[in-house]
């Protein structure tokens, strides 16, 4: 039974390792005019496994074995890197999805509306 639990844990860890890499945390660049926006996300995972066996002295209750595993994960946008003529900066995204989208849209619009520097 312990070997089964170890196999379940190893399988779960293999899946997590294949899922977590920098391409998942740093999104594809989005170009808008002179600006490039690179989204950053937070990835979280949790999992658990267990097994057990039992034998009852009462023959009517029988005996048995069992095992189970469960897991879950989530991805949450946390910031965007803005690269433009003025340099690079990180803009954090806070709150609900709607407010994050509003924040990103405001950052894009703010970046697009900045006057261009003259080449004096």
N, C-alpha and C positions, 0 to 999 in steps of 0.2 A: 504494500500500500504506500509506503514512503517513497518508493521508486516512481509510482504514478504521480505523486505530488511533485516530485523533483522534475519529472518530464513536463508537467503542466507549467511549472514556473519557468523552466528553460524555454518552452515554446512562447510564453508570454513575453519574456525578455527579448527573444529574437525578433518578435514582431515590433516591439517598441524600438529596438535598435535600428530596424530598417525604416521606421517612420521618422525618427529624429535625425535630421541633418540640417545644415545651414540653409539649404534651399527651402526648407519648410518654415524657418524662422524669419528669413529675410525674403520678402516677396520680389516679384519681377519688377524692374524699374518701369515707371510710367512717365513718358516724356510729354510735356505741355509747353510748347514754345521753347524758351531758353531754360526751362526748369525741368528737373528730373525729380520724381517723387518715388521713394523706395519704402514700401510698407514693412513694418516690423510687427511680429505677432508673438504672443506667449503661448506655449503649448504645455498642457498638463495632462498627466496620465495617472491612473491609480488602478490597482488590481489586487485581487486576493484569490487564494486557492485553499482548499481544505479537503480533508478526507477523514473517514472514520469507519470503524467496524464495531460490531457489538454482538454479544451472545447473552441471551437471557436464560436464567435458570428455569423460568416458566416456559414450557414447550409451546404454549399457545402464542407466545410473543415472538418466538423464532429468533433468528439471527440474520445479520446482513452486513453489507459493506456499502459505502457510497463515497462519492467525491463530487466536487463542483469547483468551478472557477468563474470569476466575473471580473469585468473591467470596464473602464470608462475613460473618456478623455474629452478634452475641449481645446479649442483654438480661439484666442481672443486678440483682436488688434490692439496694440498698445501705443504705437508711435509711428511717425512717418519721418523719414530723412528727406529734407528739402535741399536740393543742390541747384544753385543758380549763380548768376553773375556776381552776387554779393558774397558768395561762399556757400558753406554747408551748415545746416542746423538741424537739430532733432526737435520735432514738435510732438509732445505727448498727446495721446488721445485718451480722454477721461470720460467716464460715465457710461450711459447706455449706448446701444448700437446707433440709435437715432442721433444722439448728441455727438458720437464719434464721427458719423458721416457729415454732420454739420460742421464739425471742427475741421475735418479734412477739406471740405468744400471751401470753407473760409480761408484756409491756408493757401489753397490753389488760387482762389480769387485775389487774395492779398498779394501773392507772388506775381500774378499776371498784371495787376494794376500798378505795380511800382514803376515810377518813371525810369527810363533807361538812362544810364550814365553817359554823359557826352565824352567823346574821345579827345578832349582838349589837351 
